[in-house]
Amino acid sequence: MTRSSTSAKAASKEAAGTAQAASISYEHALGELERLVAVMEAGQLPLDQLLESYRRGAELLGFCRSRLQAVEQQVKVLEGEELKQWGES
Protein backbone atom coordinates (compact mmCIF):
# COMPACT_ATOMS: atom_id res chain seq x y z
CA MET A 1 0.00 0.00 0.00
CA THR A 2 1.39 3.40 -0.92
CA ARG A 3 1.71 6.29 1.43
CA SER A 4 -0.91 8.33 -0.49
CA SER A 5 -3.46 5.50 -0.39
CA THR A 6 -2.84 5.09 3.33
CA SER A 7 -3.40 8.82 3.84
CA ALA A 8 -6.55 8.69 1.73
CA LYS A 9 -7.90 5.77 3.78
CA ALA A 10 -7.14 7.60 7.02
CA ALA A 11 -8.87 10.76 5.75
CA SER A 12 -11.87 8.73 4.61
CA LYS A 13 -12.09 6.97 7.98
CA GLU A 14 -11.85 10.29 9.81
CA ALA A 15 -14.62 11.80 7.66
CA ALA A 16 -16.81 8.75 8.29
CA GLY A 17 -16.18 9.01 12.05
CA THR A 18 -17.06 12.70 12.02
CA ALA A 19 -20.26 11.99 10.11
CA GLN A 20 -21.10 9.21 12.55
CA ALA A 21 -20.48 11.50 15.54
CA ALA A 22 -22.76 14.14 14.00
CA SER A 23 -25.63 11.64 13.77
CA ILE A 24 -25.59 10.67 17.46
CA SER A 25 -27.06 12.48 20.43
CA TYR A 26 -25.02 14.45 22.92
CA GLU A 27 -25.89 11.95 25.63
CA HIS A 28 -24.79 8.99 23.53
CA ALA A 29 -21.52 10.71 22.62
CA LEU A 30 -20.84 11.60 26.25
CA GLY A 31 -21.54 8.02 27.35
CA GLU A 32 -19.20 6.63 24.70
CA LEU A 33 -16.53 9.14 25.70
CA GLU A 34 -16.82 8.15 29.36
CA ARG A 35 -16.49 4.45 28.45
CA LEU A 36 -13.43 5.16 26.30
CA VAL A 37 -11.77 7.09 29.10
CA ALA A 38 -12.42 4.28 31.57
CA VAL A 39 -10.92 1.67 29.22
CA MET A 40 -7.92 3.86 28.45
CA GLU A 41 -7.30 4.62 32.12
CA ALA A 42 -7.31 0.89 32.89
CA GLY A 43 -4.09 0.68 30.87
CA GLN A 44 -4.89 -2.66 29.25
CA LEU A 45 -5.15 -1.60 25.59
CA PRO A 46 -2.47 -2.38 23.02
CA LEU A 47 -0.78 0.72 21.64
CA ASP A 48 -2.67 0.73 18.32
CA GLN A 49 -6.05 0.46 20.06
CA LEU A 50 -5.02 3.11 22.55
CA LEU A 51 -4.21 5.51 19.74
CA GLU A 52 -7.49 4.75 17.96
CA SER A 53 -9.40 5.23 21.22
CA TYR A 54 -7.66 8.55 21.76
CA ARG A 55 -8.61 9.71 18.26
CA ARG A 56 -12.24 8.68 18.77
CA GLY A 57 -12.28 10.36 22.17
CA ALA A 58 -10.96 13.60 20.69
CA GLU A 59 -13.65 13.43 18.00
CA LEU A 60 -16.38 12.82 20.58
CA LEU A 61 -15.06 15.61 22.79
CA GLY A 62 -15.15 18.04 19.87
CA PHE A 63 -18.70 16.97 19.06
CA CYS A 64 -19.85 17.44 22.68
CA ARG A 65 -18.19 20.85 22.93
CA SER A 66 -19.79 22.03 19.69
CA ARG A 67 -23.24 20.84 20.83
CA LEU A 68 -22.82 22.64 24.16
CA GLN A 69 -21.76 25.84 22.38
CA ALA A 70 -24.76 25.60 20.04
CA VAL A 71 -27.14 25.18 22.97
CA GLU A 72 -25.49 28.04 24.85
CA GLN A 73 -25.93 30.25 21.79
CA GLN A 74 -29.61 29.34 21.58
CA VAL A 75 -30.05 30.15 25.28
CA LYS A 76 -28.35 33.52 24.72
CA VAL A 77 -30.83 34.31 21.96
CA LEU A 78 -33.74 33.30 24.17
CA GLU A 79 -32.38 35.36 27.08
CA GLY A 80 -31.75 38.48 24.99
CA GLU A 81 -28.01 37.93 24.33
CA GLU A 82 -27.21 37.81 28.04
CA LEU A 83 -26.77 34.57 29.93
CA LYS A 84 -28.24 34.79 33.40
CA GLN A 85 -27.04 32.88 36.44
CA TRP A 86 -29.23 29.96 37.51
CA GLY A 87 -31.76 31.12 40.07
CA GLU A 88 -32.00 34.70 38.81
CA SER A 89 -35.43 35.85 37.72
Sequence and secondary structure as in RCSB ss.txt:
>XXXX:A:sequence
MTRSSTSAKAASKEAAGTAQAASISYEHALGELERLVAVMEAGQLPLDQLLESYRRGAELLGFCRSRLQAVEQQV
KVLEGEELKQWGES
>XXXX:A:secstr
  HHHHHHHHHHHHHHHHHHHHTS HHHHHHHHHHHHHHHHHT S HHHHHHHHHHHHHHHHHHHHHHHHHHHHH
HHHTTS    TT  
